[in-house]
Amino acid sequence: LLASSSVLVAELETILGKLGFIAMVCRGGRAYLQRLRAHLNNCLRNGMRRTTLGQGALADLEWWRRTLSSDVVGSPICMMDDLPTVIPMKSDASGSIGFGYQFGDVMHFSRFSDDTAADEHINYKEMLALVHLAEEYGQLLTGKVLRCGVDNSSVVFNVLRGASACPATQALLRRLADAQCLHNFEIICSHVSREYNEVADLLTRFARLQEFDAFLPSTVALG
């Protein structure tokens, strides 16, 4: 497919069926199927017999070629005799101020640029926290499972599925997959209501870190 200027839609459908099966055990695979699936669905809707793949679909195919031809193909951590270590984090984002997350002893406090605050939707903004943690602290997660608590059910669905209809959010999902492959860890995502996300919620409600010091739970202090 990578070597062809145009491909049969039926062949693309066959390859996608096989890659979808492999993605169940290949870490990061689901995030690198979305652009291919979107292209195929467009072809099927329009009754096309042959098609030319765009840059996004070709980039996803190249990821698969590189991953499947490597010496080590990352696969999800299998729970055998001993359960892996599960490390929790909780995150949140506001529409106009920024995102924040709580991870072990770390409280990350980040503000959006004006363009991000004005132009991006809330799912994208919520996803930024997960990607930042995976890229910043991935080396601490090797061989472990990161459990992300998010109060946005759409983001939970996007992470578990590895796909989003939004191209910008899908780009973040690919970065999330790359961090997992690089550092060899798993991500699961679960929904938490706001009442159980108090600290992360505070990190998104103030413009300056010192402003919410007085609102922190008694067990948490700035340091």
GUSE-314313 format. One record per residue (C-alpha): x, y negated, z negated; residue number from 0. Coordinates in steps of 0.02 Angstrom, whole numbers, plus 50000, padded with zeros to 5 digits. Layout:
BEGIN
+-------+-------+-------+------+
:     x :     y :     z : resi :
+-------+-------+-------+------+
:     X :     Y :     Z :  NUM :
...
+-------+-------+-------+------+
***
This chain:
BEGIN
+-------+-------+-------+------+
:     x :     y :     z : resi :
+-------+-------+-------+------+
: 50000 : 50000 : 50000 :    0 :
: 50142 : 49880 : 49960 :    1 :
: 50224 : 49915 : 50127 :    2 :
: 50067 : 49889 : 50232 :    3 :
: 50005 : 49725 : 50306 :    4 :
: 49828 : 49792 : 50291 :    5 :
: 49755 : 49942 : 50201 :    6 :
: 49602 : 50051 : 50213 :    7 :
: 49473 : 50004 : 50081 :    8 :
: 49441 : 50189 : 50051 :    9 :
: 49626 : 50215 : 50014 :   10 :
: 49628 : 50068 : 49895 :   11 :
: 49477 : 50142 : 49805 :   12 :
: 49563 : 50310 : 49789 :   13 :
: 49722 : 50234 : 49719 :   14 :
: 49623 : 50130 : 49595 :   15 :
: 49532 : 50285 : 49534 :   16 :
: 49700 : 50368 : 49499 :   17 :
: 49775 : 50214 : 49417 :   18 :
: 49621 : 50194 : 49308 :   19 :
: 49647 : 50371 : 49246 :   20 :
: 49831 : 50338 : 49211 :   21 :
: 49790 : 50174 : 49123 :   22 :
: 49706 : 50274 : 48984 :   23 :
: 49879 : 50332 : 48928 :   24 :
: 49995 : 50200 : 49004 :   25 :
: 50023 : 50051 : 48890 :   26 :
: 49976 : 49887 : 48973 :   27 :
: 49898 : 49972 : 49123 :   28 :
: 49722 : 49906 : 49103 :   29 :
: 49780 : 49725 : 49110 :   30 :
: 49863 : 49759 : 49278 :   31 :
: 49708 : 49831 : 49362 :   32 :
: 49589 : 49682 : 49355 :   33 :
: 49646 : 49590 : 49511 :   34 :
: 49649 : 49752 : 49611 :   35 :
: 49474 : 49796 : 49553 :   36 :
: 49409 : 49622 : 49592 :   37 :
: 49481 : 49636 : 49768 :   38 :
: 49405 : 49808 : 49794 :   39 :
: 49234 : 49754 : 49731 :   40 :
: 49235 : 49607 : 49852 :   41 :
: 49277 : 49725 : 49996 :   42 :
: 49138 : 49847 : 49948 :   43 :
: 49009 : 49706 : 49932 :   44 :
: 49052 : 49646 : 50107 :   45 :
: 49058 : 49818 : 50187 :   46 :
: 49239 : 49800 : 50241 :   47 :
: 49337 : 49947 : 50311 :   48 :
: 49511 : 49869 : 50304 :   49 :
: 49582 : 49728 : 50199 :   50 :
: 49738 : 49626 : 50168 :   51 :
: 49790 : 49617 : 49987 :   52 :
: 49819 : 49447 : 49908 :   53 :
: 49969 : 49397 : 49803 :   54 :
: 49885 : 49439 : 49637 :   55 :
: 49836 : 49614 : 49691 :   56 :
: 50009 : 49644 : 49764 :   57 :
: 50090 : 49586 : 49602 :   58 :
: 49985 : 49710 : 49504 :   59 :
: 50033 : 49850 : 49624 :   60 :
: 50216 : 49804 : 49605 :   61 :
: 50198 : 49817 : 49415 :   62 :
: 50127 : 49993 : 49437 :   63 :
: 50265 : 50043 : 49558 :   64 :
: 50399 : 49979 : 49440 :   65 :
: 50318 : 50055 : 49284 :   66 :
: 50284 : 50227 : 49355 :   67 :
: 50458 : 50241 : 49432 :   68 :
: 50548 : 50192 : 49272 :   69 :
: 50636 : 50318 : 49161 :   70 :
: 50519 : 50283 : 49015 :   71 :
: 50335 : 50249 : 49040 :   72 :
: 50263 : 50175 : 48882 :   73 :
: 50113 : 50270 : 48817 :   74 :
: 49997 : 50232 : 48671 :   75 :
: 50050 : 50289 : 48498 :   76 :
: 49969 : 50458 : 48463 :   77 :
: 49914 : 50495 : 48286 :   78 :
: 49985 : 50666 : 48247 :   79 :
: 50045 : 50716 : 48073 :   80 :
: 50076 : 50543 : 47999 :   81 :
: 49966 : 50393 : 48031 :   82 :
: 50060 : 50244 : 48103 :   83 :
: 50077 : 50084 : 48004 :   84 :
: 49934 : 49964 : 48039 :   85 :
: 49975 : 49779 : 48018 :   86 :
: 49827 : 49658 : 48010 :   87 :
: 49818 : 49480 : 48072 :   88 :
: 49674 : 49358 : 48078 :   89 :
: 49659 : 49214 : 48199 :   90 :
: 49542 : 49076 : 48252 :   91 :
: 49533 : 48930 : 48372 :   92 :
: 49432 : 48771 : 48384 :   93 :
: 49369 : 48690 : 48543 :   94 :
: 49466 : 48529 : 48525 :   95 :
: 49603 : 48542 : 48392 :   96 :
: 49706 : 48701 : 48403 :   97 :
: 49728 : 48883 : 48354 :   98 :
: 49798 : 48965 : 48199 :   99 :
: 49830 : 49137 : 48130 :  100 :
: 49879 : 49226 : 47970 :  101 :
: 50007 : 49366 : 47990 :  102 :
: 50087 : 49436 : 47833 :  103 :
: 50170 : 49289 : 47745 :  104 :
: 50157 : 49181 : 47901 :  105 :
: 50022 : 49052 : 47932 :  106 :
: 50045 : 48984 : 48108 :  107 :
: 49974 : 48812 : 48139 :  108 :
: 49966 : 48751 : 48321 :  109 :
: 49886 : 48603 : 48409 :  110 :
: 49819 : 48602 : 48587 :  111 :
: 49886 : 48486 : 48718 :  112 :
: 49756 : 48363 : 48783 :  113 :
: 49741 : 48460 : 48947 :  114 :
: 49712 : 48626 : 48859 :  115 :
: 49584 : 48551 : 48741 :  116 :
: 49488 : 48471 : 48884 :  117 :
: 49503 : 48601 : 49022 :  118 :
: 49508 : 48775 : 48945 :  119 :
: 49363 : 48875 : 48874 :  120 :
: 49357 : 48946 : 48698 :  121 :
: 49398 : 49126 : 48748 :  122 :
: 49562 : 49068 : 48824 :  123 :
: 49600 : 48964 : 48669 :  124 :
: 49565 : 49111 : 48553 :  125 :
: 49677 : 49224 : 48658 :  126 :
: 49825 : 49106 : 48641 :  127 :
: 49844 : 49154 : 48457 :  128 :
: 49859 : 49340 : 48498 :  129 :
: 49984 : 49311 : 48637 :  130 :
: 50089 : 49194 : 48530 :  131 :
: 50100 : 49323 : 48390 :  132 :
: 50141 : 49466 : 48509 :  133 :
: 50281 : 49368 : 48593 :  134 :
: 50349 : 49285 : 48436 :  135 :
: 50343 : 49432 : 48316 :  136 :
: 50336 : 49584 : 48431 :  137 :
: 50506 : 49645 : 48371 :  138 :
: 50429 : 49671 : 48198 :  139 :
: 50290 : 49780 : 48269 :  140 :
: 50388 : 49920 : 48354 :  141 :
: 50305 : 50088 : 48323 :  142 :
: 50160 : 50005 : 48233 :  143 :
: 49980 : 49956 : 48268 :  144 :
: 49931 : 49773 : 48262 :  145 :
: 49749 : 49750 : 48211 :  146 :
: 49685 : 49580 : 48265 :  147 :
: 49535 : 49509 : 48173 :  148 :
: 49444 : 49382 : 48282 :  149 :
: 49276 : 49298 : 48255 :  150 :
: 49239 : 49293 : 48443 :  151 :
: 49162 : 49455 : 48506 :  152 :
: 49199 : 49413 : 48688 :  153 :
: 49386 : 49403 : 48650 :  154 :
: 49376 : 49571 : 48560 :  155 :
: 49295 : 49646 : 48715 :  156 :
: 49425 : 49568 : 48832 :  157 :
: 49571 : 49637 : 48730 :  158 :
: 49499 : 49812 : 48713 :  159 :
: 49455 : 49817 : 48898 :  160 :
: 49613 : 49732 : 48957 :  161 :
: 49513 : 49627 : 49078 :  162 :
: 49428 : 49459 : 49094 :  163 :
: 49334 : 49375 : 49237 :  164 :
: 49435 : 49217 : 49201 :  165 :
: 49603 : 49216 : 49295 :  166 :
: 49688 : 49111 : 49160 :  167 :
: 49631 : 49229 : 49022 :  168 :
: 49681 : 49379 : 49127 :  169 :
: 49856 : 49304 : 49142 :  170 :
: 49863 : 49299 : 48951 :  171 :
: 49807 : 49481 : 48943 :  172 :
: 49952 : 49527 : 49057 :  173 :
: 50072 : 49434 : 48941 :  174 :
: 49996 : 49529 : 48795 :  175 :
: 50026 : 49693 : 48889 :  176 :
: 50205 : 49643 : 48930 :  177 :
: 50243 : 49608 : 48746 :  178 :
: 50172 : 49778 : 48698 :  179 :
: 50279 : 49865 : 48829 :  180 :
: 50435 : 49769 : 48780 :  181 :
: 50420 : 49803 : 48594 :  182 :
: 50324 : 49970 : 48596 :  183 :
: 50173 : 49933 : 48488 :  184 :
: 49985 : 49949 : 48500 :  185 :
: 49849 : 49817 : 48485 :  186 :
: 49672 : 49847 : 48428 :  187 :
: 49549 : 49705 : 48407 :  188 :
: 49399 : 49695 : 48292 :  189 :
: 49266 : 49565 : 48256 :  190 :
: 49265 : 49479 : 48087 :  191 :
: 49135 : 49355 : 48029 :  192 :
: 49191 : 49181 : 47977 :  193 :
: 49167 : 49217 : 47792 :  194 :
: 49309 : 49344 : 47802 :  195 :
: 49419 : 49231 : 47909 :  196 :
: 49436 : 49085 : 47789 :  197 :
: 49621 : 49046 : 47802 :  198 :
: 49632 : 49063 : 47992 :  199 :
: 49476 : 48955 : 48007 :  200 :
: 49558 : 48818 : 47901 :  201 :
: 49708 : 48819 : 48017 :  202 :
: 49597 : 48757 : 48159 :  203 :
: 49501 : 48619 : 48068 :  204 :
: 49635 : 48492 : 48027 :  205 :
: 49758 : 48391 : 48130 :  206 :
: 49899 : 48399 : 48002 :  207 :
: 49958 : 48547 : 47897 :  208 :
: 49956 : 48450 : 47733 :  209 :
: 49773 : 48401 : 47753 :  210 :
: 49704 : 48572 : 47706 :  211 :
: 49823 : 48615 : 47564 :  212 :
: 49688 : 48578 : 47436 :  213 :
: 49564 : 48695 : 47525 :  214 :
: 49674 : 48851 : 47525 :  215 :
: 49625 : 49001 : 47419 :  216 :
: 49715 : 49014 : 47252 :  217 :
: 49822 : 49158 : 47317 :  218 :
: 49891 : 49056 : 47464 :  219 :
: 50010 : 48909 : 47455 :  220 :
: 50109 : 48807 : 47579 :  221 :
: 50295 : 48840 : 47566 :  222 :
+-------+-------+-------+------+
***
